[in-house]
Amino acid sequence: KNWLFEILKWFYERNNFNVEYSVYIKKLDSIILENYNERAISNVQIDENTHLTKENSYSEGLNTPHFLFNFIDYLYWVDSKKNKCVAGSKQVIDFEFKYWNSIEHHMAREWAKRNNIERWEEFSDNLGNLCLISKSSNSRLSDRDVKEKVETFGRGNLGANRQIMYAMTNDGGGKFTWDEKKIIKHYNELLKLIEHRKEILNAGERII
């Protein structure tokens, strides 16, 4: 909906709705990239030995624009169809885009507080700890621990970012962990994905 007017205006100016698929996708991608550039995030990676803080990373919690999550899912999805597979894209299982409209803290704030997780206030709102889901799913997940989230809700139609977070949480052998180090790792991977946005969307032929 953010660029419906722009794409309709493009068709109108062309005076031709009979457009090849590749041309149409290229135009959509250019609008997406321009939209992102208007709200770009700082591309500063965090060393794994450095604590995350609200000041040194992108940490807007529930105020994070939904567009950013959709953009991340789109980049993961497109990249997973190619051979390059930037930042964990190879883990993405095909999915259907839905109108996910609620931001989920994978490490829930209340759970972290209840379990006395050190410094949780500093990193729980970090982009690496967040994903976009439906409001109904968010209500069901509530403040459950990550093990229950992955085991109970890790099936079905999940967005790419959520898939990767769940895969990172499952250590195998029945172990499930999600801590500041994994949030840092995922945050850095997201920055790498976004850094390669033009390459992902423009390089090569799109495979659907």
Buried (B, 14 or more C-beta within 10 A) or exposed (E): EEBEEBEEEBBEEEEEEEEEEEEBBEBBBBBBBEBBEEEEBEEEBBEEEEEBBBEBBBBBBEEBEBBBBBBBBBBBBBBBBBEBBBBBBEBBEEBEEEEBEBBBBBBBBEBBEEEEBEEBEBBBBBBBBBBBBBEEBBEEBEEBBBBEBBBEBBEEEBBBBBBBBBBBBBEEEEEBEBBBEBBBBBBBBBBBBBBBBEEBBEEEEBEE
